[in-house]
Amino acid sequence: MTMINELIEDWIQIRATFQRQIKALESVQIHVETGTPDNTTKETVIRLKVWVSELNKLLKEYSNV
């Protein structure tokens, strides 16, 4: 397996992890369990979504290599 293929697999796994975290953070349950302020959670979700978007761009770019 080439190094690029390994990177792509890692990016796919990271993206899946971020997507699971977004789903958990957007659920009502996480607020009850952690007591995290809403604005902190919203800012975290925004950051994770940006990272997912960047990973999508990388995957698209490297799928053509």
MORA-V438579 format. One record per residue. N is the residue number from 0. RES is the residue in one letter. PSI is psi in radians with two decimals (none if undefined). OMEGA is omega in whole degrees, -180 to 180 (NA if undefined). BURIAL is 1 if it has 9 or more other C-alpha atoms within 8 Angstrom, else 0. Layout:
BEGIN
n=N res=RES psi=PSI omega=OMEGA burial=BURIAL
n=N res=RES psi=PSI omega=OMEGA burial=BURIAL
END
This chain:
BEGIN
n=0 res=M psi=2.40 omega=-179 burial=0
n=1 res=T psi=2.82 omega=180 burial=0
n=2 res=M psi=-0.68 omega=179 burial=0
n=3 res=I psi=-0.76 omega=179 burial=0
n=4 res=N psi=-0.67 omega=178 burial=0
n=5 res=E psi=-0.73 omega=177 burial=1
n=6 res=L psi=-0.79 omega=-180 burial=0
n=7 res=I psi=-0.76 omega=178 burial=1
n=8 res=E psi=-0.73 omega=178 burial=0
n=9 res=D psi=-0.77 omega=-180 burial=0
n=10 res=W psi=-0.67 omega=179 burial=1
n=11 res=I psi=-0.74 omega=179 burial=1
n=12 res=Q psi=-0.74 omega=179 burial=0
n=13 res=I psi=-0.76 omega=179 burial=0
n=14 res=R psi=-0.75 omega=179 burial=1
n=15 res=A psi=-0.70 omega=178 burial=0
n=16 res=T psi=-0.80 omega=178 burial=0
n=17 res=F psi=-0.71 omega=-180 burial=1
n=18 res=Q psi=-0.67 omega=176 burial=1
n=19 res=R psi=-0.71 omega=180 burial=0
n=20 res=Q psi=-0.70 omega=177 burial=0
n=21 res=I psi=-0.83 omega=-179 burial=1
n=22 res=K psi=-0.75 omega=180 burial=0
n=23 res=A psi=-0.76 omega=-179 burial=1
n=24 res=L psi=-0.54 omega=180 burial=1
n=25 res=E psi=-0.19 omega=179 burial=1
n=26 res=S psi=2.67 omega=179 burial=0
n=27 res=V psi=-0.57 omega=-176 burial=0
n=28 res=Q psi=-0.69 omega=-177 burial=0
n=29 res=I psi=-0.61 omega=180 burial=1
n=30 res=H psi=-0.69 omega=-180 burial=1
n=31 res=V psi=-0.78 omega=-176 burial=0
n=32 res=E psi=-0.65 omega=-174 burial=0
n=33 res=T psi=-0.44 omega=-176 burial=0
n=34 res=G psi=0.32 omega=180 burial=0
n=35 res=T psi=2.34 omega=178 burial=0
n=36 res=P psi=2.55 omega=-179 burial=0
n=37 res=D psi=-0.74 omega=-177 burial=0
n=38 res=N psi=-0.61 omega=177 burial=0
n=39 res=T psi=-0.77 omega=179 burial=0
n=40 res=T psi=-0.77 omega=180 burial=1
n=41 res=K psi=-0.73 omega=179 burial=0
n=42 res=E psi=-0.67 omega=178 burial=0
n=43 res=T psi=-0.76 omega=179 burial=0
n=44 res=V psi=-0.74 omega=179 burial=1
n=45 res=I psi=-0.80 omega=179 burial=0
n=46 res=R psi=-0.79 omega=-180 burial=0
n=47 res=L psi=-0.70 omega=178 burial=1
n=48 res=K psi=-0.65 omega=177 burial=1
n=49 res=V psi=-0.76 omega=180 burial=0
n=50 res=W psi=-0.68 omega=177 burial=0
n=51 res=V psi=-0.74 omega=178 burial=1
n=52 res=S psi=-0.75 omega=179 burial=0
n=53 res=E psi=-0.71 omega=177 burial=0
n=54 res=L psi=-0.70 omega=177 burial=1
n=55 res=N psi=-0.71 omega=178 burial=0
n=56 res=K psi=-0.77 omega=178 burial=0
n=57 res=L psi=-0.79 omega=-179 burial=0
n=58 res=L psi=-0.72 omega=179 burial=1
n=59 res=K psi=-0.78 omega=-179 burial=0
n=60 res=E psi=-0.79 omega=-175 burial=0
n=61 res=Y psi=-0.20 omega=176 burial=1
n=62 res=S psi=-0.34 omega=179 burial=0
n=63 res=N psi=-0.07 omega=-178 burial=0
n=64 res=V psi=none omega=NA burial=0
END
